[in-house]
């Protein structure tokens, strides 16, 4: 009789992660570079937050670890030179980076350009989040720009790995 109870418990534990799958969402602040003087490089930063939750806490010890990868769209331009549009036919070049060293462009999820992480929802909790900073840079010496407001929508793609 003990063996039957133990094996029934083992089957329940194996099915438990599928029953308590996490739902995840992403939020991001807009990146505001401020005023650009046409000659000097201008840097900015913004945060992307991934939040994962489940409806109910697990009744047994053990957490759900949700792995994810963040990718940023090119918006206007390309990954080597994203573009902000504004004025009349005016384009301001900029890019987004994975660190404050501005050495790796935050790209479309390729091996060198992706940002991966995980969110660990505690066994007796219902949500957890992780924050990643995006570093933006507008290079100097873009002297042909017209005065005005420049913008680019930047879709964020989150790939979850259960």
Backbone as JSON, one array per atom type, in Angstrom:
{
  "sequence": "XXXXXXXXXXXXXXXXXXXXXXXXXXXXXXXXXXXXXXXXXXXXXXXXXXXXXXXXXXXXXXXXXXXXXXXXXXXXXXXXXXXXXXXXXXXXXXXXXXXXXXXXXXXXXXXXXXXXXXXXXXXXXXXXXXXXXXXXXXXXXXXXXXXXXXXXXXXXXXXXXX",
  "N": [[0.82, -1.2, 0.0], [1.96, 1.28, 0.75], [3.73, 1.66, -1.35], [2.03, 2.19, -3.54], [0.92, 4.68, -2.82], [3.22, 6.28, -2.77], [4.06, 6.11, -5.48], [1.87, 7.27, -6.75], [2.08, 9.85, -5.76], [4.52, 10.54, -6.95], [3.86, 10.58, -9.69], [2.07, 12.73, -9.63], [3.83, 14.82, -8.92], [5.44, 14.91, -11.2], [3.64, 15.83, -13.13], [2.96, 18.25, -12.17], [4.52, 20.72, -12.94], [3.48, 21.28, -15.51], [0.82, 21.85, -14.97], [1.02, 24.15, -13.45], [1.99, 26.27, -15.09], [3.79, 29.24, -16.04], [2.78, 32.63, -16.67], [3.97, 35.25, -18.63], [5.01, 38.68, -18.91], [6.16, 41.68, -20.51], [7.6, 44.85, -19.86], [8.54, 48.17, -20.71], [10.45, 51.14, -20.33], [10.27, 54.28, -22.01], [13.0, 55.49, -23.96], [14.73, 58.36, -23.37], [16.7, 60.62, -24.88], [17.18, 63.29, -24.56], [18.41, 66.61, -25.32], [20.23, 67.02, -28.33], [23.36, 68.02, -29.51], [24.51, 67.95, -32.04], [27.29, 67.62, -32.38], [28.55, 66.14, -30.3], [28.72, 62.86, -28.81], [25.85, 61.27, -27.51], [24.47, 59.72, -24.76], [22.13, 57.37, -23.31], [19.82, 55.56, -21.2], [17.59, 52.83, -20.45], [15.09, 50.77, -18.88], [14.08, 47.35, -19.16], [11.6, 45.22, -18.08], [10.89, 41.95, -17.16], [8.2, 40.1, -16.16], [6.95, 37.32, -14.52], [4.24, 35.19, -13.69], [1.98, 33.11, -11.79], [-1.18, 31.58, -11.22], [-1.72, 30.37, -8.74], [0.14, 29.55, -5.74], [2.6, 26.91, -5.55], [1.79, 23.87, -3.91], [3.8, 22.4, -2.84], [7.28, 22.29, -1.81], [9.54, 23.92, -3.99], [10.46, 25.69, -6.86], [9.37, 27.52, -9.8], [11.29, 27.92, -12.58], [11.68, 30.14, -15.06], [13.04, 30.49, -18.15], [14.24, 32.95, -20.45], [14.64, 34.87, -23.51], [15.53, 38.04, -24.68], [14.84, 40.11, -27.42], [15.43, 42.88, -29.54], [13.78, 44.87, -31.91], [14.8, 46.31, -35.09], [13.48, 48.62, -35.56], [13.5, 51.5, -37.29], [15.9, 51.41, -39.86], [18.88, 49.47, -39.48], [20.48, 46.68, -37.73], [23.1, 47.4, -37.45], [23.06, 50.13, -37.63], [20.69, 51.74, -36.25], [17.81, 53.85, -36.78], [16.47, 57.03, -36.04], [13.61, 58.84, -36.87], [12.61, 62.05, -38.07], [11.77, 65.58, -38.43], [11.89, 66.89, -41.8], [12.29, 64.41, -43.94], [14.58, 63.63, -42.47], [17.09, 61.79, -40.81], [18.3, 60.43, -37.86], [21.03, 58.71, -36.68], [21.48, 55.98, -34.43], [22.12, 53.6, -31.76], [21.44, 50.58, -29.85], [22.58, 48.96, -26.92], [23.96, 46.17, -25.06], [25.36, 46.59, -22.72], [26.97, 49.01, -20.5], [29.41, 49.52, -21.59], [29.11, 49.84, -24.25], [29.81, 48.1, -26.33], [28.66, 45.8, -27.45], [26.12, 45.43, -29.7], [22.65, 45.41, -29.11], [20.89, 43.07, -30.51], [18.9, 41.1, -32.75], [18.57, 38.74, -31.37], [20.54, 37.01, -32.08], [23.47, 34.98, -31.46], [25.62, 36.56, -30.24], [24.33, 38.92, -29.69], [22.09, 38.67, -28.11], [20.05, 38.89, -25.15], [19.75, 37.05, -22.38], [17.94, 35.54, -19.7], [16.52, 34.61, -16.51], [13.58, 34.0, -14.59], [12.72, 33.3, -11.38], [10.12, 31.9, -9.84], [9.12, 31.76, -6.59], [8.35, 28.84, -4.55], [6.18, 29.25, -2.81], [5.15, 31.59, -3.72], [3.61, 33.92, -6.05], [4.57, 35.44, -8.15], [7.4, 36.86, -9.93], [10.12, 38.97, -10.95], [12.48, 40.3, -13.37], [14.93, 42.68, -14.24], [16.36, 44.37, -16.99], [18.84, 46.49, -18.31], [18.85, 48.71, -21.02], [21.15, 50.22, -23.11], [21.58, 53.21, -24.78], [22.96, 54.97, -27.6], [23.72, 57.89, -29.34], [25.68, 58.72, -31.97], [28.18, 61.32, -32.31], [28.66, 64.23, -34.46], [26.64, 64.38, -36.47], [25.82, 66.39, -38.41], [24.03, 67.17, -40.41], [21.42, 67.13, -39.63], [18.0, 68.11, -39.21], [16.28, 70.51, -37.15], [14.04, 69.32, -34.59], [11.76, 66.76, -33.35], [12.74, 63.47, -32.87], [12.04, 60.04, -33.43], [11.42, 56.5, -32.85], [9.65, 53.55, -33.01], [10.14, 50.73, -30.94], [9.83, 47.55, -31.03], [9.75, 44.86, -28.68], [10.79, 41.57, -28.37], [10.03, 38.65, -26.68], [11.2, 35.53, -25.91], [10.17, 32.62, -24.47], [11.33, 29.88, -22.5], [10.24, 26.92, -21.46]],
  "CA": [[0.0, 0.0, 0.0], [2.86, 2.42, 0.75], [4.3, 1.83, -2.68], [1.03, 2.84, -4.39], [0.81, 6.09, -2.44], [4.44, 6.93, -3.21], [4.09, 6.24, -6.94], [0.85, 8.25, -7.12], [2.69, 11.15, -5.47], [5.56, 10.79, -7.94], [3.18, 10.97, -10.92], [1.54, 14.07, -9.41], [4.95, 15.75, -8.97], [5.9, 15.04, -12.58], [2.66, 16.59, -13.88], [2.77, 19.56, -11.53], [4.98, 21.88, -13.69], [2.59, 21.59, -16.62], [-0.4, 22.41, -14.42], [1.31, 25.47, -12.91], [2.83, 27.02, -16.02], [3.84, 30.67, -15.77], [2.42, 33.62, -17.69], [4.97, 36.3, -18.54], [4.78, 39.92, -19.65], [7.33, 42.55, -20.56], [7.31, 46.29, -19.88], [9.75, 48.94, -20.97], [10.37, 52.59, -20.27], [10.77, 54.94, -23.2], [14.35, 56.01, -23.81], [14.76, 59.78, -23.68], [18.08, 61.07, -25.01], [17.31, 64.71, -24.26], [18.79, 67.46, -26.45], [21.43, 66.61, -29.06], [24.02, 69.24, -30.02], [25.05, 67.64, -33.37], [28.73, 67.35, -32.4], [29.0, 65.19, -29.28], [27.99, 61.62, -28.57], [24.83, 61.4, -26.47], [24.11, 58.41, -24.22], [20.93, 57.27, -22.48], [19.53, 54.18, -20.78], [16.21, 52.54, -20.11], [14.94, 49.42, -18.32], [13.07, 46.39, -19.63], [11.28, 44.32, -16.97], [10.14, 40.73, -17.47], [7.48, 39.64, -14.97], [6.25, 36.05, -14.72], [3.36, 34.88, -12.57], [1.08, 31.96, -11.88], [-2.41, 31.87, -10.5], [-1.67, 29.91, -7.35], [1.44, 29.01, -5.35], [2.7, 25.44, -5.51], [1.57, 23.36, -2.56], [4.98, 21.67, -2.4], [8.51, 23.05, -2.01], [10.07, 23.89, -5.35], [10.11, 26.91, -7.58], [9.33, 27.45, -11.25], [12.33, 28.74, -13.16], [11.31, 30.43, -16.44], [14.14, 31.08, -18.9], [13.75, 33.77, -21.56], [15.59, 35.64, -24.31], [14.97, 39.31, -25.14], [15.36, 40.62, -28.69], [14.89, 44.19, -29.89], [13.63, 45.11, -33.34], [15.61, 47.41, -35.6], [12.68, 49.83, -35.74], [13.91, 52.01, -38.59], [17.33, 51.21, -40.06], [19.38, 48.09, -39.4], [21.1, 46.45, -36.44], [24.39, 48.1, -37.4], [22.77, 51.56, -37.46], [19.27, 52.04, -36.12], [17.54, 55.23, -37.21], [15.35, 57.82, -35.52], [13.13, 59.72, -37.94], [12.03, 63.32, -37.63], [11.99, 66.65, -39.4], [11.47, 66.56, -43.16], [13.26, 63.47, -44.51], [15.81, 63.66, -41.69], [17.31, 60.55, -40.08], [19.36, 60.47, -36.87], [21.51, 57.35, -36.41], [21.72, 55.63, -33.03], [22.04, 52.16, -31.56], [21.14, 50.07, -28.52], [23.65, 48.07, -26.5], [23.67, 45.29, -23.93], [26.08, 47.0, -21.51], [27.43, 50.39, -20.46], [30.65, 49.64, -22.37], [28.67, 50.13, -25.62], [30.61, 47.29, -27.25], [27.84, 44.78, -28.12], [24.8, 45.91, -30.12], [21.53, 44.54, -28.72], [20.32, 42.75, -31.81], [17.68, 40.34, -32.96], [18.6, 37.46, -30.67], [21.69, 36.21, -32.52], [24.29, 34.51, -30.34], [26.38, 37.61, -29.54], [23.51, 40.1, -29.44], [20.89, 38.4, -27.33], [20.11, 39.03, -23.7], [18.97, 35.96, -21.8], [17.82, 35.58, -18.25], [15.5, 33.72, -15.96], [12.77, 34.48, -13.48], [12.43, 32.17, -10.5], [8.94, 32.13, -9.01], [9.27, 30.91, -5.41], [7.33, 27.81, -4.4], [5.0, 29.75, -2.13], [4.85, 32.91, -4.25], [2.84, 33.89, -7.29], [5.21, 36.17, -9.24], [8.78, 37.33, -9.8], [10.5, 39.76, -12.13], [13.9, 40.6, -13.6], [15.07, 43.92, -15.0], [17.56, 44.49, -17.82], [19.04, 47.85, -18.77], [19.22, 48.93, -22.42], [21.99, 51.41, -23.22], [21.45, 53.82, -26.09], [23.99, 55.95, -27.95], [23.64, 58.64, -30.6], [27.04, 59.19, -32.25], [28.35, 62.73, -32.62], [28.97, 64.68, -35.82], [25.55, 64.21, -37.43], [25.55, 67.82, -38.59], [23.02, 67.47, -41.43], [20.08, 66.93, -39.06], [17.1, 69.26, -39.07], [15.69, 70.63, -35.8], [12.75, 68.64, -34.43], [11.67, 65.59, -32.48], [13.05, 62.23, -33.59], [11.46, 58.91, -32.72], [11.38, 55.19, -33.48], [9.06, 52.51, -32.16], [11.09, 49.64, -30.77], [9.2, 46.34, -30.49], [10.55, 43.94, -27.9], [10.33, 40.2, -28.54], [10.44, 37.81, -25.58], [11.06, 34.11, -26.17], [10.18, 31.88, -23.2], [11.73, 28.47, -22.57], [9.7, 26.21, -20.3]],
  "C": [[0.86, 1.26, 0.0], [3.41, 2.7, -0.63], [3.31, 2.52, -3.61], [0.91, 4.32, -4.06], [2.04, 6.85, -2.94], [4.45, 7.11, -4.72], [3.01, 7.22, -7.41], [1.38, 9.66, -6.86], [3.75, 11.52, -6.49], [4.94, 11.23, -9.26], [2.64, 12.39, -10.77], [2.66, 15.11, -9.49], [5.44, 15.96, -10.4], [4.93, 15.87, -13.41], [2.53, 18.01, -13.38], [3.3, 20.74, -12.35], [4.08, 22.25, -14.86], [1.3, 22.26, -16.13], [-0.17, 23.85, -13.96], [2.24, 26.26, -13.81], [2.73, 28.52, -15.74], [3.35, 31.48, -16.96], [3.39, 34.77, -17.53], [4.57, 37.51, -19.37], [6.06, 40.74, -19.6], [6.87, 44.0, -20.57], [8.63, 47.02, -20.07], [9.47, 50.43, -20.83], [10.82, 53.14, -21.62], [12.16, 55.49, -22.95], [14.36, 57.46, -24.28], [16.21, 60.24, -23.7], [18.26, 62.54, -24.6], [17.72, 65.48, -25.5], [20.14, 67.03, -27.02], [22.06, 67.84, -29.69], [24.72, 69.06, -31.37], [26.52, 67.26, -33.38], [29.16, 66.22, -31.47], [28.11, 63.96, -29.21], [27.04, 61.83, -27.4], [24.38, 60.01, -26.05], [22.84, 58.5, -23.38], [20.76, 55.81, -22.07], [18.07, 54.05, -20.4], [16.15, 51.11, -19.59], [13.83, 48.65, -19.01], [12.86, 45.42, -18.47], [10.45, 43.15, -17.48], [9.52, 40.25, -16.17], [6.74, 38.35, -15.31], [5.43, 35.76, -13.47], [2.6, 33.6, -12.83], [-0.09, 32.25, -10.98], [-2.35, 31.5, -9.03], [-0.27, 29.44, -7.01], [1.43, 27.49, -5.37], [2.49, 24.96, -4.08], [2.77, 22.59, -2.02], [6.22, 22.55, -2.58], [9.03, 22.88, -3.45], [9.58, 25.09, -6.12], [10.0, 26.61, -9.07], [10.38, 28.42, -11.77], [12.0, 28.93, -14.65], [12.49, 31.12, -17.12], [13.57, 31.86, -20.08], [14.92, 34.42, -22.29], [14.87, 36.89, -24.8], [15.65, 39.71, -26.45], [14.69, 41.95, -28.97], [14.86, 44.32, -31.4], [14.58, 46.21, -33.79], [14.82, 48.7, -35.65], [12.92, 50.32, -37.15], [15.42, 51.79, -38.71], [17.7, 49.75, -40.04], [20.02, 47.9, -38.02], [22.45, 47.16, -36.34], [24.2, 49.6, -37.21], [21.27, 51.77, -37.44], [19.05, 53.51, -36.45], [16.32, 55.79, -36.51], [14.92, 58.74, -36.65], [12.49, 60.96, -37.35], [12.33, 64.4, -38.65], [11.43, 66.26, -40.75], [12.57, 65.7, -43.78], [14.6, 63.47, -43.77], [15.9, 62.39, -40.85], [18.51, 60.72, -39.14], [19.76, 59.04, -36.55], [21.75, 57.18, -34.91], [21.82, 54.12, -32.94], [21.79, 51.85, -30.1], [22.14, 48.98, -28.17], [23.27, 47.3, -25.25], [24.37, 45.7, -22.64], [26.55, 48.45, -21.63], [28.76, 50.59, -21.18], [30.36, 49.97, -23.84], [29.47, 49.33, -26.66], [29.79, 46.25, -28.0], [26.46, 45.35, -28.41], [23.75, 44.91, -29.69], [20.74, 44.28, -29.99], [19.07, 41.92, -31.75], [17.67, 38.99, -32.27], [19.68, 36.54, -31.17], [22.59, 35.93, -31.33], [24.98, 35.63, -29.57], [25.5, 38.77, -29.1], [22.29, 39.86, -28.58], [21.14, 38.65, -25.85], [19.17, 37.97, -23.14], [18.94, 36.12, -20.29], [16.82, 34.56, -17.78], [14.8, 34.42, -14.81], [12.41, 33.26, -12.65], [11.27, 32.53, -9.59], [9.05, 31.2, -7.8], [8.1, 29.95, -5.24], [6.06, 28.32, -3.72], [4.65, 31.18, -2.56], [4.06, 32.79, -5.54], [3.48, 34.67, -8.42], [6.65, 36.53, -8.9], [9.12, 38.11, -11.05], [12.01, 39.94, -12.19], [13.96, 41.83, -14.49], [16.4, 43.93, -15.74], [17.65, 45.93, -18.31], [19.47, 47.85, -20.23], [20.0, 50.24, -22.46], [21.91, 51.94, -24.64], [22.53, 54.86, -26.34], [23.68, 56.56, -29.31], [25.05, 59.15, -30.88], [27.06, 60.68, -32.6], [28.56, 62.98, -34.11], [27.9, 64.32, -36.85], [25.01, 65.61, -37.75], [24.48, 68.13, -39.63], [21.58, 67.32, -40.92], [19.3, 68.23, -38.99], [16.59, 69.33, -37.64], [14.35, 69.89, -35.75], [12.84, 67.5, -33.45], [11.89, 64.35, -33.32], [12.54, 61.06, -32.76], [11.62, 57.63, -33.54], [10.68, 54.23, -32.54], [10.03, 51.34, -32.1], [10.4, 48.41, -30.19], [10.19, 45.44, -29.77], [9.95, 42.55, -28.07], [10.9, 39.39, -27.38], [10.18, 36.36, -25.96], [11.19, 33.38, -24.84], [10.58, 30.44, -23.44], [11.2, 27.8, -21.31], [10.42, 24.92, -20.11]]
}
